Amino acid sequence: MRAVIAVAIAVPPSRADRKMNCQKTLEMNADRVQHFKKRITELGLTVEESLIVILNVDDEHGGPLADVFMPNQNWQVFRDRGEVPFARGLVRREGIDEALEFFDKEAAYKLRAMADKAVVVVVDFGVAEVFPA
């Protein structure tokens, strides 16, 4: 009689799974999204010129973007508290669309398609995803 050995193989999440996980990041930051939506109005900005970002600072793409938008921020403080550091805020669409084109063409296309809408760009899990705000 043969013995059957079961081996579990870790399969990395697909790109689609990682994009769906960005939805969870958005949900975790829902209060900040609402805050920044109000700030767009208070500052007299238009949705054509600005958008909301949620950037995982420890993400390979989110970290460099966070450094551009929030230079010299001490993210280690968050890590020391056991938190994942996120940069959240209002930014100009102009730079984000170029960055997305570089590492996530699908998200860049989606952002262009929503040019006249308030949006949130989430960069996490090695991908970007665009959501209506």
C-alpha positions in Angstrom: 0.0 0.0 0.0 1.3 3.4 -0.9 1.3 6.3 1.4 0.0 9.5 0.0 1.7 12.7 1.1 -0.1 15.9 0.8 2.0 19.0 0.1 0.6 22.4 0.4 2.0 24.8 -2.1 1.8 28.5 -1.4 0.4 30.2 -4.5 0.9 34.0 -4.6 -2.2 36.0 -4.9 -3.1 36.9 -8.5 -3.1 40.5 -9.8 -6.9 40.5 -9.6 -6.8 39.3 -6.0 -4.3 42.0 -5.1 -6.5 44.7 -6.8 -9.6 43.4 -4.8 -7.5 43.6 -1.6 -7.1 47.4 -2.4 -10.9 47.6 -1.7 -10.1 46.5 1.9 -7.5 49.2 2.2 -10.0 51.7 1.0 -12.6 50.5 3.5 -10.1 50.7 6.4 -9.5 54.4 5.4 -13.2 55.4 4.8 -13.1 58.1 7.5 -10.1 59.8 5.9 -11.7 59.6 2.4 -14.8 61.4 3.8 -12.5 64.0 5.4 -10.6 64.7 2.1 -13.8 64.8 0.1 -14.9 67.7 2.4 -11.5 69.3 2.0 -11.8 69.3 -1.8 -14.9 71.5 -1.5 -13.5 73.7 1.3 -10.4 74.4 -0.7 -12.3 75.1 -3.8 -10.5 72.4 -5.8 -12.0 70.6 -8.7 -12.2 66.8 -9.2 -10.5 67.4 -12.6 -7.4 68.7 -10.9 -7.2 66.8 -7.6 -7.8 63.3 -6.2 -7.4 61.4 -2.9 -4.6 59.0 -2.4 -4.1 56.1 0.1 -0.5 54.8 -0.3 0.9 51.9 1.7 4.4 53.3 2.5 5.8 49.8 2.7 4.6 48.9 -0.8 7.2 48.9 -3.6 5.2 51.6 -5.5 3.4 53.3 -2.6 6.6 54.1 -0.8 8.3 56.1 -3.5 5.1 58.0 -4.2 4.7 58.8 -0.4 8.3 60.1 -0.4 7.3 62.6 -3.2 4.1 63.8 -1.5 5.3 63.6 2.1 9.1 64.0 2.2 10.9 63.5 5.4 8.0 61.9 7.1 9.1 59.5 9.9 7.1 56.3 9.0 9.0 54.2 11.5 6.9 55.6 14.3 3.9 53.8 12.8 5.8 50.6 12.3 7.1 50.7 15.9 3.4 50.8 17.1 2.7 47.7 15.0 0.8 49.7 12.3 1.2 49.7 8.6 2.1 53.2 7.5 -0.2 54.8 5.0 0.2 58.2 3.4 -3.2 59.7 2.8 -4.1 63.0 1.3 -5.1 65.2 -1.6 -2.8 65.4 -4.6 -2.8 66.8 -8.1 -4.0 64.3 -10.7 -1.2 65.3 -13.0 1.6 63.4 -11.3 -0.4 60.4 -10.3 -1.6 59.5 -13.8 2.1 59.5 -15.0 3.1 57.3 -12.1 0.3 54.8 -12.6 1.2 54.6 -16.3 4.6 53.5 -15.2 3.6 50.6 -13.0 -0.1 49.9 -13.5 -1.5 50.7 -16.9 -4.9 49.3 -16.0 -5.3 51.7 -13.1 -3.9 54.6 -15.3 -6.6 53.8 -17.9 -9.3 53.7 -15.2 -8.2 57.0 -13.8 -8.3 58.7 -17.3 -11.8 57.2 -17.8 -12.9 58.9 -14.5 -11.4 62.3 -15.3 -14.6 64.2 -14.3 -15.2 62.3 -11.1 -13.9 62.5 -7.5 -11.7 59.5 -7.1 -9.5 57.7 -4.6 -6.3 56.0 -5.8 -5.1 53.2 -3.6 -1.6 51.8 -4.0 -1.1 48.6 -2.0 -0.2 45.0 -2.6 2.1 45.9 -5.5 -0.7 47.4 -7.6 -2.9 50.4 -7.8 -6.7 50.6 -8.0 -9.0 53.6 -8.6 -12.3 54.0 -6.9 -15.1 56.6 -7.0 -14.8 58.8 -3.9 
